[in-house]
Amino acid sequence: MAKKAAIKIDKEKAGQTVKAVWPILKKTYPNAKCALDHKNPLQLLIATILSAQCTDVRVNIVTKTLFKKYKTAADWAKAPLEEIEQDIKSTGFYRNKAFNIKSACNKIVDEHNGKVPDNMEQLLELNGVGRKTANVLLGNAFDTPGIVCDTHVLRLSRRLALSANTHDAVKLEFDLMEIVPEKNWTLFSHLIVFHGRNICKARKPDCANCPIKNHCPAADNPKRW
Ligand code: SF4
């Protein structure tokens, strides 16, 4: 694998880059939003757990039927583990996911009156929930700003030189929290994910047609970044 360039991050410059790309990405992706279908916090929690190592498209196919069968946290909590495993099998890593879903829902029933908690601290106490999943919930189900550092956000933050910590999702999240205005955290994550899926792809970034190329230090040679 080609050696990646060592990146020196200038926080002020990174902040200016965020400021410059924000209106362009907003205009380019006016419909940027969470790609996981859900109607309530519980559905989003389940969908997010299922989305690990699985495409959002597949998760949406599976949850379409799943959410008709399991409507409440109690439904998941009382279902036999083996049954949940079979129901979610096609999303991969189904044993782990089934265990996490069932035990998270047990806790939600026992300690939160059947409602998904709406704060980072209590979300992190649920099995299968790390900061990434918690931020998905906060930003998309509870209207509380959250930066979600998925693979696209990691890669684009590196190419745009927003942080030196683009191999560590938690450190990156805290770096981005300093340079992205808090009210924009959730939408910023969606915009970057949309851009990563559509133009700044991992293997073949389309720099020639990239609307933010004038603000991107990797535009000349994205493979090095
Ligand atoms: S110029 Fe290239 S590397 Fe930079 S954001 Fe656009 S597609 Fe990605």
Boltz pocket constraint, residues with backbone or C-beta under 6 A from the ligand:
constraints:
  - pocket:
      binder: B
      contacts: [[A, 159], [A, 160], [A, 199], [A, 200], [A, 201], [A, 205], [A, 206], [A, 207], [A, 210], [A, 211], [A, 212], [A, 213], [A, 216], [A, 217], [A, 218], [A, 219], [A, 222]]
      max_distance: 6.0
